[in-house]
Amino acid sequence: MEVNVSDLVPGDICVLHEGDAIPADCRVIQSKELSCNDFALTGESNPVYKFTDPLFKQLPIGERHNMLFM
């Protein structure tokens, strides 16, 4: 089902396709060769590969490679 971004709540699952804007801050639960540009967080213009592995320590936002940020 499609909903407006303003109607998203924690726990919703977002399905993204190539070129889609990230509608909210999300944790990656499934992906296939996912990368995105985190330049607003890291200052680097290169794509960052994302994965589903859990993080075992507190990291700065720009290093949380299992998260997508709006």
mmCIF file of the N, C-alpha and C atoms, coordinates in Angstrom:
data_MODEL
# 
_entry.id   MODEL 
# 
loop_
_atom_site.group_PDB 
_atom_site.id 
_atom_site.type_symbol 
_atom_site.label_atom_id 
_atom_site.label_alt_id 
_atom_site.label_comp_id 
_atom_site.label_asym_id 
_atom_site.label_entity_id 
_atom_site.label_seq_id 
_atom_site.pdbx_PDB_ins_code 
_atom_site.Cartn_x 
_atom_site.Cartn_y 
_atom_site.Cartn_z 
_atom_site.occupancy 
_atom_site.B_iso_or_equiv 
_atom_site.pdbx_formal_charge 
_atom_site.auth_seq_id 
_atom_site.auth_comp_id 
_atom_site.auth_asym_id 
_atom_site.auth_atom_id 
_atom_site.pdbx_PDB_model_num 
ATOM 1   N N  . MET A 1 1  ? 0.848  -1.158 0.000  1.00 0.00 ? 1  MET A N  1 
ATOM 2   C CA . MET A 1 1  ? 0.000  0.000  0.000  1.00 0.00 ? 1  MET A CA 1 
ATOM 3   C C  . MET A 1 1  ? 0.902  1.233  0.000  1.00 0.00 ? 1  MET A C  1 
ATOM 4   N N  . GLU A 1 2  ? 0.514  2.252  -0.688 1.00 0.00 ? 2  GLU A N  1 
ATOM 5   C CA . GLU A 1 2  ? 1.255  3.508  -0.689 1.00 0.00 ? 2  GLU A CA 1 
ATOM 6   C C  . GLU A 1 2  ? 0.591  4.496  0.264  1.00 0.00 ? 2  GLU A C  1 
ATOM 7   N N  . VAL A 1 3  ? 1.421  5.193  1.034  1.00 0.00 ? 3  VAL A N  1 
ATOM 8   C CA . VAL A 1 3  ? 0.921  6.210  1.957  1.00 0.00 ? 3  VAL A CA 1 
ATOM 9   C C  . VAL A 1 3  ? 1.753  7.472  1.784  1.00 0.00 ? 3  VAL A C  1 
ATOM 10  N N  . ASN A 1 4  ? 1.223  8.574  2.231  1.00 0.00 ? 4  ASN A N  1 
ATOM 11  C CA . ASN A 1 4  ? 1.978  9.829  2.211  1.00 0.00 ? 4  ASN A CA 1 
ATOM 12  C C  . ASN A 1 4  ? 3.111  9.757  3.220  1.00 0.00 ? 4  ASN A C  1 
ATOM 13  N N  . VAL A 1 5  ? 4.196  10.439 2.910  1.00 0.00 ? 5  VAL A N  1 
ATOM 14  C CA . VAL A 1 5  ? 5.339  10.469 3.817  1.00 0.00 ? 5  VAL A CA 1 
ATOM 15  C C  . VAL A 1 5  ? 4.918  10.970 5.196  1.00 0.00 ? 5  VAL A C  1 
ATOM 16  N N  . SER A 1 6  ? 4.029  11.924 5.246  1.00 0.00 ? 6  SER A N  1 
ATOM 17  C CA . SER A 1 6  ? 3.599  12.481 6.532  1.00 0.00 ? 6  SER A CA 1 
ATOM 18  C C  . SER A 1 6  ? 2.827  11.473 7.380  1.00 0.00 ? 6  SER A C  1 
ATOM 19  N N  . ASP A 1 7  ? 2.375  10.373 6.767  1.00 0.00 ? 7  ASP A N  1 
ATOM 20  C CA . ASP A 1 7  ? 1.627  9.347  7.495  1.00 0.00 ? 7  ASP A CA 1 
ATOM 21  C C  . ASP A 1 7  ? 2.504  8.190  7.981  1.00 0.00 ? 7  ASP A C  1 
ATOM 22  N N  . LEU A 1 8  ? 3.812  8.215  7.657  1.00 0.00 ? 8  LEU A N  1 
ATOM 23  C CA . LEU A 1 8  ? 4.706  7.156  8.117  1.00 0.00 ? 8  LEU A CA 1 
ATOM 24  C C  . LEU A 1 8  ? 4.888  7.236  9.628  1.00 0.00 ? 8  LEU A C  1 
ATOM 25  N N  . VAL A 1 9  ? 4.967  6.068  10.257 1.00 0.00 ? 9  VAL A N  1 
ATOM 26  C CA . VAL A 1 9  ? 5.195  5.994  11.700 1.00 0.00 ? 9  VAL A CA 1 
ATOM 27  C C  . VAL A 1 9  ? 6.327  4.998  11.954 1.00 0.00 ? 9  VAL A C  1 
ATOM 28  N N  . PRO A 1 10 ? 6.988  5.062  13.120 1.00 0.00 ? 10 PRO A N  1 
ATOM 29  C CA . PRO A 1 10 ? 8.032  4.082  13.430 1.00 0.00 ? 10 PRO A CA 1 
ATOM 30  C C  . PRO A 1 10 ? 7.490  2.660  13.294 1.00 0.00 ? 10 PRO A C  1 
ATOM 31  N N  . GLY A 1 11 ? 8.273  1.814  12.645 1.00 0.00 ? 11 GLY A N  1 
ATOM 32  C CA . GLY A 1 11 ? 7.862  0.430  12.434 1.00 0.00 ? 11 GLY A CA 1 
ATOM 33  C C  . GLY A 1 11 ? 7.348  0.164  11.034 1.00 0.00 ? 11 GLY A C  1 
ATOM 34  N N  . ASP A 1 12 ? 7.007  1.209  10.284 1.00 0.00 ? 12 ASP A N  1 
ATOM 35  C CA . ASP A 1 12 ? 6.578  1.017  8.903  1.00 0.00 ? 12 ASP A CA 1 
ATOM 36  C C  . ASP A 1 12 ? 7.757  0.520  8.070  1.00 0.00 ? 12 ASP A C  1 
ATOM 37  N N  . ILE A 1 13 ? 7.466  -0.290 7.084  1.00 0.00 ? 13 ILE A N  1 
ATOM 38  C CA . ILE A 1 13 ? 8.487  -0.789 6.172  1.00 0.00 ? 13 ILE A CA 1 
ATOM 39  C C  . ILE A 1 13 ? 8.356  -0.026 4.863  1.00 0.00 ? 13 ILE A C  1 
ATOM 40  N N  . CYS A 1 14 ? 9.470  0.540  4.414  1.00 0.00 ? 14 CYS A N  1 
ATOM 41  C CA . CYS A 1 14 ? 9.491  1.307  3.170  1.00 0.00 ? 14 CYS A CA 1 
ATOM 42  C C  . CYS A 1 14 ? 10.217 0.491  2.108  1.00 0.00 ? 14 CYS A C  1 
ATOM 43  N N  . VAL A 1 15 ? 9.587  0.343  0.956  1.00 0.00 ? 15 VAL A N  1 
ATOM 44  C CA . VAL A 1 15 ? 10.209 -0.333 -0.175 1.00 0.00 ? 15 VAL A CA 1 
ATOM 45  C C  . VAL A 1 15 ? 10.713 0.751  -1.111 1.00 0.00 ? 15 VAL A C  1 
ATOM 46  N N  . LEU A 1 16 ? 12.020 0.733  -1.363 1.00 0.00 ? 16 LEU A N  1 
ATOM 47  C CA . LEU A 1 16 ? 12.639 1.760  -2.201 1.00 0.00 ? 16 LEU A CA 1 
ATOM 48  C C  . LEU A 1 16 ? 13.184 1.132  -3.475 1.00 0.00 ? 16 LEU A C  1 
ATOM 49  N N  . HIS A 1 17 ? 13.142 1.907  -4.537 1.00 0.00 ? 17 HIS A N  1 
ATOM 50  C CA . HIS A 1 17 ? 13.691 1.496  -5.820 1.00 0.00 ? 17 HIS A CA 1 
ATOM 51  C C  . HIS A 1 17 ? 14.747 2.502  -6.238 1.00 0.00 ? 17 HIS A C  1 
ATOM 52  N N  . GLU A 1 18 ? 15.563 2.128  -7.199 1.00 0.00 ? 18 GLU A N  1 
ATOM 53  C CA . GLU A 1 18 ? 16.636 2.994  -7.670 1.00 0.00 ? 18 GLU A CA 1 
ATOM 54  C C  . GLU A 1 18 ? 16.093 4.372  -8.021 1.00 0.00 ? 18 GLU A C  1 
ATOM 55  N N  . GLY A 1 19 ? 16.742 5.399  -7.480 1.00 0.00 ? 19 GLY A N  1 
ATOM 56  C CA . GLY A 1 19 ? 16.356 6.777  -7.758 1.00 0.00 ? 19 GLY A CA 1 
ATOM 57  C C  . GLY A 1 19 ? 15.323 7.349  -6.811 1.00 0.00 ? 19 GLY A C  1 
ATOM 58  N N  . ASP A 1 20 ? 14.726 6.528  -5.947 1.00 0.00 ? 20 ASP A N  1 
ATOM 59  C CA . ASP A 1 20 ? 13.723 7.016  -4.994 1.00 0.00 ? 20 ASP A CA 1 
ATOM 60  C C  . ASP A 1 20 ? 14.382 7.895  -3.934 1.00 0.00 ? 20 ASP A C  1 
ATOM 61  N N  . ALA A 1 21 ? 13.638 8.889  -3.472 1.00 0.00 ? 21 ALA A N  1 
ATOM 62  C CA . ALA A 1 21 ? 14.064 9.686  -2.327 1.00 0.00 ? 21 ALA A CA 1 
ATOM 63  C C  . ALA A 1 21 ? 13.778 8.874  -1.065 1.00 0.00 ? 21 ALA A C  1 
ATOM 64  N N  . ILE A 1 22 ? 14.630 9.009  -0.071 1.00 0.00 ? 22 ILE A N  1 
ATOM 65  C CA . ILE A 1 22 ? 14.424 8.303  1.192  1.00 0.00 ? 22 ILE A CA 1 
ATOM 66  C C  . ILE A 1 22 ? 13.366 9.070  1.973  1.00 0.00 ? 22 ILE A C  1 
ATOM 67  N N  . PRO A 1 23 ? 12.224 8.442  2.273  1.00 0.00 ? 23 PRO A N  1 
ATOM 68  C CA . PRO A 1 23 ? 11.095 9.169  2.857  1.00 0.00 ? 23 PRO A CA 1 
ATOM 69  C C  . PRO A 1 23 ? 11.227 9.456  4.349  1.00 0.00 ? 23 PRO A C  1 
ATOM 70  N N  . ALA A 1 24 ? 12.108 8.725  5.038  1.00 0.00 ? 24 ALA A N  1 
ATOM 71  C CA . ALA A 1 24 ? 12.272 8.886  6.487  1.00 0.00 ? 24 ALA A CA 1 
ATOM 72  C C  . ALA A 1 24 ? 13.583 8.217  6.877  1.00 0.00 ? 24 ALA A C  1 
ATOM 73  N N  . ASP A 1 25 ? 14.036 8.447  8.101  1.00 0.00 ? 25 ASP A N  1 
ATOM 74  C CA . ASP A 1 25 ? 15.199 7.713  8.592  1.00 0.00 ? 25 ASP A CA 1 
ATOM 75  C C  . ASP A 1 25 ? 14.797 6.250  8.724  1.00 0.00 ? 25 ASP A C  1 
ATOM 76  N N  . CYS A 1 26 ? 15.602 5.355  8.150  1.00 0.00 ? 26 CYS A N  1 
ATOM 77  C CA . CYS A 1 26 ? 15.230 3.934  8.080  1.00 0.00 ? 26 CYS A CA 1 
ATOM 78  C C  . CYS A 1 26 ? 16.404 3.037  8.435  1.00 0.00 ? 26 CYS A C  1 
ATOM 79  N N  . ARG A 1 27 ? 16.084 1.888  8.975  1.00 0.00 ? 27 ARG A N  1 
ATOM 80  C CA . ARG A 1 27 ? 17.085 0.844  9.167  1.00 0.00 ? 27 ARG A CA 1 
ATOM 81  C C  . ARG A 1 27 ? 16.941 -0.118 7.986  1.00 0.00 ? 27 ARG A C  1 
ATOM 82  N N  . VAL A 1 28 ? 18.084 -0.536 7.426  1.00 0.00 ? 28 VAL A N  1 
ATOM 83  C CA . VAL A 1 28 ? 18.083 -1.449 6.284  1.00 0.00 ? 28 VAL A CA 1 
ATOM 84  C C  . VAL A 1 28 ? 17.858 -2.865 6.805  1.00 0.00 ? 28 VAL A C  1 
ATOM 85  N N  . ILE A 1 29 ? 16.761 -3.497 6.351  1.00 0.00 ? 29 ILE A N  1 
ATOM 86  C CA . ILE A 1 29 ? 16.473 -4.861 6.779  1.00 0.00 ? 29 ILE A CA 1 
ATOM 87  C C  . ILE A 1 29 ? 16.656 -5.861 5.641  1.00 0.00 ? 29 ILE A C  1 
ATOM 88  N N  . GLN A 1 30 ? 16.663 -5.366 4.404  1.00 0.00 ? 30 GLN A N  1 
ATOM 89  C CA . GLN A 1 30 ? 16.914 -6.222 3.252  1.00 0.00 ? 30 GLN A CA 1 
ATOM 90  C C  . GLN A 1 30 ? 17.392 -5.331 2.116  1.00 0.00 ? 30 GLN A C  1 
ATOM 91  N N  . SER A 1 31 ? 18.412 -5.784 1.400  1.00 0.00 ? 31 SER A N  1 
ATOM 92  C CA . SER A 1 31 ? 18.900 -4.981 0.279  1.00 0.00 ? 31 SER A CA 1 
ATOM 93  C C  . SER A 1 31 ? 19.668 -5.847 -0.697 1.00 0.00 ? 31 SER A C  1 
ATOM 94  N N  . LYS A 1 32 ? 19.872 -5.302 -1.876 1.00 0.00 ? 32 LYS A N  1 
ATOM 95  C CA . LYS A 1 32 ? 20.699 -5.946 -2.889 1.00 0.00 ? 32 LYS A CA 1 
ATOM 96  C C  . LYS A 1 32 ? 21.553 -4.857 -3.514 1.00 0.00 ? 32 LYS A C  1 
ATOM 97  N N  . GLU A 1 33 ? 22.842 -4.834 -3.160 1.00 0.00 ? 33 GLU A N  1 
ATOM 98  C CA . GLU A 1 33 ? 23.787 -3.845 -3.677 1.00 0.00 ? 33 GLU A CA 1 
ATOM 99  C C  . GLU A 1 33 ? 23.281 -2.411 -3.466 1.00 0.00 ? 33 GLU A C  1 
ATOM 100 N N  . LEU A 1 34 ? 22.858 -2.110 -2.256 1.00 0.00 ? 34 LEU A N  1 
ATOM 101 C CA . LEU A 1 34 ? 22.312 -0.802 -1.928 1.00 0.00 ? 34 LEU A CA 1 
ATOM 102 C C  . LEU A 1 34 ? 23.425 0.194  -1.621 1.00 0.00 ? 34 LEU A C  1 
ATOM 103 N N  . SER A 1 35 ? 23.364 1.335  -2.259 1.00 0.00 ? 35 SER A N  1 
ATOM 104 C CA . SER A 1 35 ? 24.265 2.437  -1.926 1.00 0.00 ? 35 SER A CA 1 
ATOM 105 C C  . SER A 1 35 ? 23.482 3.729  -2.037 1.00 0.00 ? 35 SER A C  1 
ATOM 106 N N  . CYS A 1 36 ? 23.913 4.719  -1.300 1.00 0.00 ? 36 CYS A N  1 
ATOM 107 C CA . CYS A 1 36 ? 23.275 6.030  -1.381 1.00 0.00 ? 36 CYS A CA 1 
ATOM 108 C C  . CYS A 1 36 ? 24.319 7.094  -1.079 1.00 0.00 ? 36 CYS A C  1 
ATOM 109 N N  . ASN A 1 37 ? 23.971 8.302  -1.372 1.00 0.00 ? 37 ASN A N  1 
ATOM 110 C CA . ASN A 1 37 ? 24.878 9.418  -1.165 1.00 0.00 ? 37 ASN A CA 1 
ATOM 111 C C  . ASN A 1 37 ? 24.579 10.044 0.188  1.00 0.00 ? 37 ASN A C  1 
ATOM 112 N N  . ASP A 1 38 ? 25.524 9.977  1.103  1.00 0.00 ? 38 ASP A N  1 
ATOM 113 C CA . ASP A 1 38 ? 25.379 10.543 2.450  1.00 0.00 ? 38 ASP A CA 1 
ATOM 114 C C  . ASP A 1 38 ? 26.142 11.859 2.590  1.00 0.00 ? 38 ASP A C  1 
ATOM 115 N N  . PHE A 1 39 ? 26.263 12.617 1.504  1.00 0.00 ? 39 PHE A N  1 
ATOM 116 C CA . PHE A 1 39 ? 27.113 13.814 1.539  1.00 0.00 ? 39 PHE A CA 1 
ATOM 117 C C  . PHE A 1 39 ? 26.686 14.817 2.593  1.00 0.00 ? 39 PHE A C  1 
ATOM 118 N N  . ALA A 1 40 ? 25.417 14.897 2.925  1.00 0.00 ? 40 ALA A N  1 
ATOM 119 C CA . ALA A 1 40 ? 24.971 15.842 3.955  1.00 0.00 ? 40 ALA A CA 1 
ATOM 120 C C  . ALA A 1 40 ? 25.497 15.447 5.342  1.00 0.00 ? 40 ALA A C  1 
ATOM 121 N N  . LEU A 1 41 ? 25.773 14.160 5.537  1.00 0.00 ? 41 LEU A N  1 
ATOM 122 C CA . LEU A 1 41 ? 26.267 13.679 6.825  1.00 0.00 ? 41 LEU A CA 1 
ATOM 123 C C  . LEU A 1 41 ? 27.782 13.598 6.880  1.00 0.00 ? 41 LEU A C  1 
ATOM 124 N N  . THR A 1 42 ? 28.394 13.198 5.753  1.00 0.00 ? 42 THR A N  1 
ATOM 125 C CA . THR A 1 42 ? 29.824 12.912 5.761  1.00 0.00 ? 42 THR A CA 1 
ATOM 126 C C  . THR A 1 42 ? 30.664 13.959 5.041  1.00 0.00 ? 42 THR A C  1 
ATOM 127 N N  . GLY A 1 43 ? 30.052 14.739 4.163  1.00 0.00 ? 43 GLY A N  1 
ATOM 128 C CA . GLY A 1 43 ? 30.795 15.714 3.375  1.00 0.00 ? 43 GLY A CA 1 
ATOM 129 C C  . GLY A 1 43 ? 31.451 15.110 2.148  1.00 0.00 ? 43 GLY A C  1 
ATOM 130 N N  . GLU A 1 44 ? 31.334 13.807 1.961  1.00 0.00 ? 44 GLU A N  1 
ATOM 131 C CA . GLU A 1 44 ? 31.914 13.138 0.809  1.00 0.00 ? 44 GLU A CA 1 
ATOM 132 C C  . GLU A 1 44 ? 30.843 12.910 -0.250 1.00 0.00 ? 44 GLU A C  1 
ATOM 133 N N  . SER A 1 45 ? 31.225 13.062 -1.522 1.00 0.00 ? 45 SER A N  1 
ATOM 134 C CA . SER A 1 45 ? 30.242 12.931 -2.600 1.00 0.00 ? 45 SER A CA 1 
ATOM 135 C C  . SER A 1 45 ? 30.177 11.517 -3.170 1.00 0.00 ? 45 SER A C  1 
ATOM 136 N N  . ASN A 1 46 ? 30.999 10.598 -2.679 1.00 0.00 ? 46 ASN A N  1 
ATOM 137 C CA . ASN A 1 46 ? 30.971 9.223  -3.178 1.00 0.00 ? 46 ASN A CA 1 
ATOM 138 C C  . ASN A 1 46 ? 29.833 8.442  -2.537 1.00 0.00 ? 46 ASN A C  1 
ATOM 139 N N  . PRO A 1 47 ? 29.227 7.522  -3.288 1.00 0.00 ? 47 PRO A N  1 
ATOM 140 C CA . PRO A 1 47 ? 28.167 6.693  -2.705 1.00 0.00 ? 47 PRO A CA 1 
ATOM 141 C C  . PRO A 1 47 ? 28.710 5.823  -1.573 1.00 0.00 ? 47 PRO A C  1 
ATOM 142 N N  . VAL A 1 48 ? 27.863 5.573  -0.600 1.00 0.00 ? 48 VAL A N  1 
ATOM 143 C CA . VAL A 1 48 ? 28.215 4.724  0.538  1.00 0.00 ? 48 VAL A CA 1 
ATOM 144 C C  . VAL A 1 48 ? 27.388 3.452  0.424  1.00 0.00 ? 48 VAL A C  1 
ATOM 145 N N  . TYR A 1 49 ? 28.056 2.294  0.474  1.00 0.00 ? 49 TYR A N  1 
ATOM 146 C CA . TYR A 1 49 ? 27.332 1.031  0.416  1.00 0.00 ? 49 TYR A CA 1 
ATOM 147 C C  . TYR A 1 49 ? 26.682 0.755  1.767  1.00 0.00 ? 49 TYR A C  1 
ATOM 148 N N  . LYS A 1 50 ? 25.456 0.277  1.715  1.00 0.00 ? 50 LYS A N  1 
ATOM 149 C CA . LYS A 1 50 ? 24.678 -0.007 2.921  1.00 0.00 ? 50 LYS A CA 1 
ATOM 150 C C  . LYS A 1 50 ? 24.482 -1.510 3.042  1.00 0.00 ? 50 LYS A C  1 
ATOM 151 N N  . PHE A 1 51 ? 24.338 -1.997 4.278  1.00 0.00 ? 51 PHE A N  1 
ATOM 152 C CA . PHE A 1 51 ? 24.161 -3.415 4.511  1.00 0.00 ? 51 PHE A CA 1 
ATOM 153 C C  . PHE A 1 51 ? 23.212 -3.628 5.669  1.00 0.00 ? 51 PHE A C  1 
ATOM 154 N N  . THR A 1 52 ? 22.839 -4.869 5.909  1.00 0.00 ? 52 THR A N  1 
ATOM 155 C CA . THR A 1 52 ? 21.839 -5.192 6.931  1.00 0.00 ? 52 THR A CA 1 
ATOM 156 C C  . THR A 1 52 ? 22.448 -5.637 8.252  1.00 0.00 ? 52 THR A C  1 
ATOM 157 N N  . ASP A 1 53 ? 23.761 -5.801 8.308  1.00 0.00 ? 53 ASP A N  1 
ATOM 158 C CA . ASP A 1 53 ? 24.408 -6.295 9.527  1.00 0.00 ? 53 ASP A CA 1 
ATOM 159 C C  . ASP A 1 53 ? 24.178 -5.345 10.704 1.00 0.00 ? 53 ASP A C  1 
ATOM 160 N N  . PRO A 1 54 ? 23.920 -5.898 11.895 1.00 0.00 ? 54 PRO A N  1 
ATOM 161 C CA . PRO A 1 54 ? 23.761 -5.041 13.068 1.00 0.00 ? 54 PRO A CA 1 
ATOM 162 C C  . PRO A 1 54 ? 25.091 -4.399 13.463 1.00 0.00 ? 54 PRO A C  1 
ATOM 163 N N  . LEU A 1 55 ? 25.006 -3.257 14.091 1.00 0.00 ? 55 LEU A N  1 
ATOM 164 C CA . LEU A 1 55 ? 26.195 -2.569 14.603 1.00 0.00 ? 55 LEU A CA 1 
ATOM 165 C C  . LEU A 1 55 ? 26.308 -2.889 16.087 1.00 0.00 ? 55 LEU A C  1 
ATOM 166 N N  . PHE A 1 56 ? 27.513 -3.202 16.530 1.00 0.00 ? 56 PHE A N  1 
ATOM 167 C CA . PHE A 1 56 ? 27.698 -3.644 17.913 1.00 0.00 ? 56 PHE A CA 1 
ATOM 168 C C  . PHE A 1 56 ? 28.268 -2.575 18.832 1.00 0.00 ? 56 PHE A C  1 
ATOM 169 N N  . LYS A 1 57 ? 28.406 -1.368 18.313 1.00 0.00 ? 57 LYS A N  1 
ATOM 170 C CA . LYS A 1 57 ? 28.845 -0.268 19.167 1.00 0.00 ? 57 LYS A CA 1 
ATOM 171 C C  . LYS A 1 57 ? 28.226 1.021  18.652 1.00 0.00 ? 57 LYS A C  1 
ATOM 172 N N  . GLN A 1 58 ? 28.199 2.028  19.482 1.00 0.00 ? 58 GLN A N  1 
ATOM 173 C CA . GLN A 1 58 ? 27.652 3.331  19.118 1.00 0.00 ? 58 GLN A CA 1 
ATOM 174 C C  . GLN A 1 58 ? 28.612 4.004  18.130 1.00 0.00 ? 58 GLN A C  1 
ATOM 175 N N  . LEU A 1 59 ? 28.106 4.395  16.977 1.00 0.00 ? 59 LEU A N  1 
ATOM 176 C CA . LEU A 1 59 ? 28.913 5.037  15.951 1.00 0.00 ? 59 LEU A CA 1 
ATOM 177 C C  . LEU A 1 59 ? 28.325 6.394  15.597 1.00 0.00 ? 59 LEU A C  1 
ATOM 178 N N  . PRO A 1 60 ? 29.157 7.305  15.086 1.00 0.00 ? 60 PRO A N  1 
ATOM 179 C CA . PRO A 1 60 ? 28.606 8.568  14.587 1.00 0.00 ? 60 PRO A CA 1 
ATOM 180 C C  . PRO A 1 60 ? 27.602 8.292  13.457 1.00 0.00 ? 60 PRO A C  1 
ATOM 181 N N  . ILE A 1 61 ? 26.665 9.183  13.273 1.00 0.00 ? 61 ILE A N  1 
ATOM 182 C CA . ILE A 1 61 ? 25.604 8.977  12.283 1.00 0.00 ? 61 ILE A CA 1 
ATOM 183 C C  . ILE A 1 61 ? 26.157 8.655  10.905 1.00 0.00 ? 61 ILE A C  1 
ATOM 184 N N  . GLY A 1 62 ? 27.202 9.336  10.477 1.00 0.00 ? 62 GLY A N  1 
ATOM 185 C CA . GLY A 1 62 ? 27.758 9.115  9.151  1.00 0.00 ? 62 GLY A CA 1 
ATOM 186 C C  . GLY A 1 62 ? 28.401 7.758  8.952  1.00 0.00 ? 62 GLY A C  1 
ATOM 187 N N  . GLU A 1 63 ? 28.610 7.006  10.028 1.00 0.00 ? 63 GLU A N  1 
ATOM 188 C CA . GLU A 1 63 ? 29.242 5.684  9.946  1.00 0.00 ? 63 GLU A CA 1 
ATOM 189 C C  . GLU A 1 63 ? 28.261 4.547  10.215 1.00 0.00 ? 63 GLU A C  1 
ATOM 190 N N  . ARG A 1 64 ? 26.999 4.859  10.327 1.00 0.00 ? 64 ARG A N  1 
ATOM 191 C CA . ARG A 1 64 ? 25.987 3.827  10.557 1.00 0.00 ? 64 ARG A CA 1 
ATOM 192 C C  . ARG A 1 64 ? 25.539 3.290  9.197  1.00 0.00 ? 64 ARG A C  1 
ATOM 193 N N  . HIS A 1 65 ? 26.252 2.294  8.718  1.00 0.00 ? 65 HIS A N  1 
ATOM 194 C CA . HIS A 1 65 ? 26.048 1.805  7.363  1.00 0.00 ? 65 HIS A CA 1 
ATOM 195 C C  . HIS A 1 65 ? 24.875 0.838  7.226  1.00 0.00 ? 65 HIS A C  1 
ATOM 196 N N  . ASN A 1 66 ? 24.094 0.666  8.265  1.00 0.00 ? 66 ASN A N  1 
ATOM 197 C CA . ASN A 1 66 ? 22.870 -0.106 8.153  1.00 0.00 ? 66 ASN A CA 1 
ATOM 198 C C  . ASN A 1 66 ? 21.639 0.818  8.278  1.00 0.00 ? 66 ASN A C  1 
ATOM 199 N N  . MET A 1 67 ? 21.863 2.104  8.094  1.00 0.00 ? 67 MET A N  1 
ATOM 200 C CA . MET A 1 67 ? 20.785 3.103  8.206  1.00 0.00 ? 67 MET A CA 1 
ATOM 201 C C  . MET A 1 67 ? 20.736 3.961  6.949  1.00 0.00 ? 67 MET A C  1 
ATOM 202 N N  . LEU A 1 68 ? 19.538 4.419  6.616  1.00 0.00 ? 68 LEU A N  1 
ATOM 203 C CA . LEU A 1 68 ? 19.325 5.412  5.573  1.00 0.00 ? 68 LEU A CA 1 
ATOM 204 C C  . LEU A 1 68 ? 18.748 6.645  6.253  1.00 0.00 ? 68 LEU A C  1 
ATOM 205 N N  . PHE A 1 69 ? 19.166 7.810  5.812  1.00 0.00 ? 69 PHE A N  1 
ATOM 206 C CA . PHE A 1 69 ? 18.708 9.035  6.453  1.00 0.00 ? 69 PHE A CA 1 
ATOM 207 C C  . PHE A 1 69 ? 18.039 9.962  5.448  1.00 0.00 ? 69 PHE A C  1 
ATOM 208 N N  . MET A 1 70 ? 16.935 10.499 5.856  1.00 0.00 ? 70 MET A N  1 
ATOM 209 C CA . MET A 1 70 ? 16.176 11.430 5.034  1.00 0.00 ? 70 MET A CA 1 
ATOM 210 C C  . MET A 1 70 ? 16.993 12.675 4.820  1.00 0.00 ? 70 MET A C  1 
# 
